[in-house]
Amino acid sequence: MEPETRRGYGAQMKNPGPLFQPLPLPCGVVLKNRIAKAAMSDSLGDGRGGPTAAQMRLYERWADAGVALSIIGEVQGDPRFAEKPGNLVLAPGADEMRLAELARRGSAGGTTLLVQLGHAGALAHPPIGTPKGPSALDLPGLTCAAMTRQDLEALPGQFAQTAAHARRLGFGGVELHAAHGFLLSQFLSPLFNRRTDRWGGSLANRMRLVLEITDAIRKAVGPHFPVAIKLNATDQLEGGLDEDEALDIIAALDAVDLDLIDISGGTYFPGAPASSDRKTNGPYFIDFAKRARSKTTIPLMVTGGFKRRSEAVEAVEWGAADIIGLARALALDPALPRRWHSADGGDPEFPRFTPGPEGGITAWYTLRLTALGEDRTPDDTDDLHAALAAYETRDRERVPHWTQRFPIQGQRTLEDAPVPFVPVVGGGAGWP
Ligand SMILES: Cc1cc2nc3c(=O)[nH]c(=O)nc-3n(C[C@H](O)[C@H](O)[C@H](O)COP(=O)(O)O)c2cc1C
């Protein structure tokens, strides 16, 4: 595997000072620095929606290394719409003792640990769920029904309940996942959302569900609990959400009681253009974040493409971002905040993969998270086919456990489910 090198944004050596200033959130919680572990679906749940020892250890490692904010990806309130069978589920009957232990260990040393409230919508994993989105779809590898009015009216209350549950268990906040083509991103996107009722059509209507849910969450958790949202700057799809509409959404969110807007982009959707075709020299959403600044006073987290300390420092120093979201960098080097705090610094070596199967890179990073959680040295191999096979096998083995724990009426069996959807955006939404 060859490490990547590059020039451009953040190429100069920088004093790390700006990255280690505290960040007060509107709710009153103060983040201890400007480094966030961005949400990653770590695939370390026990297959029944509960946490494992490896998962607790993983979040503890990031907390020990000094991340100010750490976000557990894809935590589901409704097991029918999970992204994968390795997701956590915060629902009645959840293993509260272990969840509370995860909350405690992932918050070590003053890290604020958020759960990302997921709902995969049309992209719910078919072997364990019932994909449903804003509008019915019948595409190769992606079939779903449209949500009914009753479904939509129930959602704000359901999300609010999950957020309140997270708070009771000791988590430090929630992030509403409205990016990457999952349910709320589907609603925002004119491509997925073809509804003609009050949740479809104009941008004001497409945003309605997100606003109703954020409002319900805030009412449920009170004024002093961090509530963030992850949004796409663009879907990177022809006919999808574009930057101008995304800026209008940010302007509308300014009036809502939120603590952080986490900017990302891209969509897990069959046929999406490979974002490896994009120019990827430096962080991806800096220019968009600068435009977003004029639309809101809510703190901005910018996630995607940060590979060097100098890039992160520059984004904070120049005011494009209040906090930097790192996903792959913290999978490559879980001790990165400590390293970046030291005078010498040191950046992770990003592997440069030869083109592999769709979903291979996501699988590779996910398996790396498993190794970190198990305190193993990750295999130094770039075999994306092997990574994908191991990742899919593990998920297949979890399916019977999940369906036993969460029986779902009318659910497809493994045999009649369509070919499981795999992301084609070069490896994962938000990154090439
Ligand atoms: C293995 C893996 C899993 C991810 N899972 C999620 C997720 O559950 N929720 C989410 O919002 N983003 C998820 N992402 C996207 C990251 O949060 C981030 O937006 C993206 O990787 C770009 O940041 P990076 O360049 O620092 O990796 C995932 C990324 C990776 C690598």
The ligand as a Tripos MOL2 file, in Angstrom:
@<TRIPOS>MOLECULE
LIG
   31    33     1     0     0
SMALL
NO_CHARGES

@<TRIPOS>ATOM
      1 C1        -16.2420    2.8240    7.9900 C.3       1 LIG1
      2 C2        -17.0560    4.0840    7.8740 C.ar      1 LIG1
      3 C3        -18.3450    4.1100    8.3710 C.ar      1 LIG1
      4 C4        -19.0910    5.3000    8.3060 C.ar      1 LIG1
      5 N1        -20.3220    5.3140    8.8630 N.ar      1 LIG1
      6 C5        -20.9880    6.4990    8.9660 C.ar      1 LIG1
      7 C6        -22.1780    6.6060    9.7360 C.ar      1 LIG1
      8 O1        -22.6570    5.6560   10.3520 O.2       1 LIG1
      9 N2        -22.7840    7.8180    9.7990 N.ar      1 LIG1
     10 C7        -22.2860    8.9190    9.1530 C.ar      1 LIG1
     11 O2        -22.8610    9.9990    9.2470 O.2       1 LIG1
     12 N3        -21.1600    8.8410    8.4200 N.ar      1 LIG1
     13 C8        -20.4940    7.6710    8.3360 C.ar      1 LIG1
     14 N4        -19.3150    7.6200    7.6710 N.ar      1 LIG1
     15 C9        -18.8310    8.8340    7.0030 C.3       1 LIG1
     16 C10       -17.9270    9.6430    7.9210 C.3       1 LIG1
     17 O3        -18.5640   10.1440    9.0680 O.3       1 LIG1
     18 C11       -17.3510   10.8570    7.1800 C.3       1 LIG1
     19 O4        -18.4210   11.7130    6.8250 O.3       1 LIG1
     20 C12       -16.5850   10.4540    5.9330 C.3       1 LIG1
     21 O5        -15.8200    9.2890    6.1400 O.3       1 LIG1
     22 C13       -15.6430   11.5760    5.5150 C.3       1 LIG1
     23 O6        -14.7300   11.8690    6.5510 O.3       1 LIG1
     24 P1        -13.1860   11.3890    6.4880 P.3       1 LIG1
     25 O7        -12.6090   11.9740    5.2370 O.co2     1 LIG1
     26 O8        -12.5920   11.9810    7.7460 O.co2     1 LIG1
     27 O9        -13.1770    9.9090    6.4690 O.co2     1 LIG1
     28 C14       -18.5410    6.4530    7.7080 C.ar      1 LIG1
     29 C15       -17.2330    6.4100    7.2000 C.ar      1 LIG1
     30 C16       -16.4960    5.2580    7.3000 C.ar      1 LIG1
     31 C17       -15.0870    5.2640    6.8000 C.3       1 LIG1
@<TRIPOS>BOND
     1     1     2 1
     2     2     3 ar
     3     2    30 ar
     4     3     4 ar
     5     4     5 ar
     6     4    28 ar
     7     5     6 ar
     8     6     7 ar
     9     6    13 1
    10     7     8 2
    11     7     9 ar
    12     9    10 ar
    13    10    11 2
    14    10    12 ar
    15    12    13 ar
    16    13    14 ar
    17    14    15 1
    18    14    28 ar
    19    15    16 1
    20    16    17 1
    21    16    18 1
    22    18    19 1
    23    18    20 1
    24    20    21 1
    25    20    22 1
    26    22    23 1
    27    23    24 1
    28    24    25 2
    29    24    26 1
    30    24    27 1
    31    28    29 ar
    32    29    30 ar
    33    30    31 1
@<TRIPOS>SUBSTRUCTURE
     1 LIG1         1 GROUP 0 **** ****
